[in-house]
Amino acid sequence: MVCAKGHRWSVQSGIPRMLPGTNNYADAFGLQWRTYRKTQLDSHTRTTLSRDRARRCIGEEGWKRLHEPGGIDVLEVGCGAGRFTEILLSTGSRITSVDMSGAVDANRENFPQDSRHRIIQADVRQLPFATGRFDLVFCLGVIQHTPDPEQTIEKLYEQLKPGGLLVIDHYTYTLSEMTKSAPLFRFVFCRVSPETGLRWNRRLVEFFLPFHKAVRHHRVAQSLLSRVSPVLAYYHALPLDDDLQRDWALLDTHDSLTDRFKHFRTRGQIVRRLQSLGAEAIVGEYGGNGVEARCRRPAS
């Protein structure tokens, strides 16, 4: 791929690889999503977990816009293997899925490119689009893992058309997060190769997950175990069978132990950042993985 100014980008498996350099802090995520590329898809779990979360974050007004005749233009940043790509494509809108990691290959395998779906490997801080081109910018599970969350939010906001909707989330401070043993494991996992981290992660899950299952009906025991165990288990929260519980534990534990950056923000900090950009109709609530927020770019 060559632009009008002569810049050249490789295209592999039909996906433009528009990264600024070779130092990719999201490499571990790429391996993760290629390994567990179907784990969180609603079509695989036979649930509506992803659909329900996407709809809640987008809000009813935005959800209706997604289903407008002819569809709208959506930028999905941090697409991973396609957990939310599946939901967005089901609306009939046109989806541009972007990820910094090799997860784009898993996304392509799950949801091949066509006239309504294109995939690009790129950095959220240097998106290869002219600004103001999208009706909806959708970004869940990403901002807290970038070097500068405030800059990332600004870059996402720049992609909105006048009247466009931005949907984001961010980790927040919790006592549980601050008292877990996970940071000790993360110190090690972030210093080994993605392949080594994936193997060690499997061993951790195989050891700790039976304990999580055993105490799933005992809240106090769950709380005490989570202080020691780095494994993320959902027996008490998600309606999944044992095989899926294991797969989700493998995926999310690896995700939580291999992220190079892990930032936390309060609801107020996220709302103030959106206000500073001139956004309107700002909604920010605690929920999901921390703070869920959306806003609209003024129409003029």
Backbone hydrogen bonds, N-H to C=O, Kabsch-Sander energy under -0.5 kcal/mol:
donor,donor_aa,acceptor,acceptor_aa,energy
3,C,7,H,-2.2
6,G,3,C,-2.0
9,W,1,M,-2.7
10,S,17,R,-0.6
12,Q,15,I,-2.1
15,I,12,Q,-2.0
17,R,10,S,-2.9
18,M,16,P,-0.9
18,M,121,Q,-2.4
19,L,17,R,-0.7
24,N,22,T,-1.2
25,Y,23,N,-0.7
27,D,24,N,-1.4
29,F,26,A,-0.5
30,G,26,A,-1.6
31,L,27,D,-1.8
32,Q,28,A,-2.1
33,W,29,F,-2.6
34,R,30,G,-1.9
35,T,31,L,-2.0
36,Y,32,Q,-2.3
37,R,34,R,-0.6
41,L,38,K,-1.5
44,H,41,L,-1.2
45,T,41,L,-2.6
46,R,42,D,-2.0
47,T,42,D,-0.9
52,D,48,T,-3.0
53,R,49,L,-1.8
54,A,50,S,-2.6
55,R,51,R,-2.5
56,R,52,D,-2.2
57,C,53,R,-2.4
58,I,54,A,-2.5
59,G,55,R,-2.2
62,G,58,I,-0.6
63,W,59,G,-2.4
64,K,60,E,-2.0
65,R,61,E,-1.7
66,L,62,G,-2.0
67,H,63,W,-0.9
67,H,64,K,-0.5
68,E,65,R,-1.7
71,G,68,E,-2.4
74,V,72,I,-0.6
74,V,94,R,-3.0
75,L,136,L,-2.8
76,E,74,V,-0.6
76,E,96,T,-3.0
77,V,75,L,-0.7
77,V,138,F,-2.3
78,G,98,V,-2.5
79,C,98,V,-2.1
82,G,79,C,-1.5
86,E,82,G,-2.2
88,L,84,F,-2.8
89,L,85,T,-2.9
90,S,86,E,-1.2
91,T,88,L,-1.3
92,G,89,L,-1.4
93,S,88,L,-0.7
94,R,72,I,-2.4
95,I,93,S,-0.5
95,I,116,R,-3.3
96,T,74,V,-2.7
97,S,95,I,-0.6
97,S,118,R,-2.8
98,V,76,E,-3.0
99,D,120,I,-1.5
104,V,101,S,-1.3
105,D,102,G,-1.8
106,A,102,G,-0.7
107,N,103,A,-2.4
108,R,104,V,-2.2
109,E,105,D,-1.9
110,N,106,A,-2.1
111,F,107,N,-3.1
114,D,117,H,-1.7
117,H,114,D,-0.8
118,R,95,I,-2.1
120,I,97,S,-2.4
121,Q,16,P,-2.5
122,A,99,D,-1.1
122,A,120,I,-0.7
123,D,18,M,-0.5
126,Q,123,D,-2.0
127,L,124,V,-0.6
129,F,127,L,-1.1
132,G,158,E,-1.9
133,R,159,Q,-0.9
134,F,159,Q,-2.3
135,D,73,D,-1.9
136,L,73,D,-1.7
137,V,165,L,-2.6
138,F,75,L,-3.0
138,F,136,L,-0.5
139,C,167,V,-2.7
145,H,142,V,-2.5
146,T,143,I,-1.7
152,T,148,D,-2.3
153,I,149,P,-2.5
154,E,150,E,-1.8
155,K,151,Q,-2.4
156,L,152,T,-2.1
157,Y,153,I,-2.4
158,E,154,E,-2.0
159,Q,155,K,-0.6
159,Q,156,L,-1.2
160,L,157,Y,-1.7
161,K,134,F,-2.9
163,G,297,R,-1.8
164,G,161,K,-2.9
165,L,135,D,-2.6
166,L,295,C,-2.7
167,V,137,V,-2.7
168,I,293,A,-2.8
169,D,139,C,-0.9
170,H,291,V,-1.9
172,T,289,N,-0.6
178,M,174,T,-2.0
179,T,175,L,-1.1
179,T,176,S,-0.6
180,K,177,E,-0.6
181,S,227,R,-0.5
184,L,181,S,-1.6
185,F,181,S,-1.1
186,R,182,A,-3.0
187,F,183,P,-1.8
188,V,184,L,-0.9
188,V,185,F,-0.6
189,F,185,F,-2.7
190,C,186,R,-2.3
191,R,188,V,-2.0
192,V,189,F,-1.1
197,G,193,S,-2.6
198,L,194,P,-2.0
199,R,195,E,-1.7
200,W,196,T,-2.5
201,N,197,G,-2.3
202,R,198,L,-1.7
203,R,199,R,-1.7
204,L,200,W,-2.2
205,V,201,N,-2.4
206,E,202,R,-2.4
207,F,203,R,-1.8
208,F,204,L,-2.9
209,L,205,V,-2.4
211,F,208,F,-0.9
212,H,208,F,-1.6
213,K,209,L,-2.3
214,A,210,P,-2.0
215,V,211,F,-1.5
216,R,213,K,-1.2
218,H,215,V,-2.3
219,R,217,H,-0.6
222,Q,218,H,-2.4
223,S,219,R,-2.4
224,L,220,V,-2.3
225,L,221,A,-2.5
226,S,222,Q,-2.3
227,R,223,S,-0.7
227,R,224,L,-0.8
228,V,224,L,-0.7
228,V,225,L,-1.1
229,S,225,L,-3.2
233,A,231,V,-0.7
237,A,234,Y,-1.3
238,L,234,Y,-2.7
240,L,238,L,-2.0
245,Q,241,D,-2.7
246,R,242,D,-2.1
247,D,243,D,-2.1
248,W,244,L,-3.0
249,A,245,Q,-2.1
250,L,246,R,-2.6
251,L,247,D,-2.5
252,D,248,W,-2.8
253,T,249,A,-2.1
254,H,250,L,-1.7
255,D,251,L,-2.3
256,S,252,D,-2.1
257,L,253,T,-1.2
258,T,254,H,-1.2
259,D,255,D,-0.5
260,R,25,Y,-0.5
263,H,144,Q,-2.0
265,R,171,Y,-2.2
270,I,266,T,-1.9
271,V,267,R,-2.6
272,R,268,G,-2.6
273,R,269,Q,-1.8
274,L,270,I,-2.0
275,Q,271,V,-2.4
276,S,272,R,-2.2
277,L,273,R,-0.9
277,L,274,L,-0.6
278,G,275,Q,-1.6
279,A,274,L,-2.0
280,E,296,R,-2.8
283,V,294,R,-2.8
285,E,292,E,-2.7
287,G,290,G,-2.4
290,G,287,G,-2.3
291,V,170,H,-3.0
292,E,285,E,-3.2
293,A,168,I,-2.7
294,R,283,V,-2.3
295,C,166,L,-1.8
296,R,280,E,-2.9
297,R,164,G,-2.7
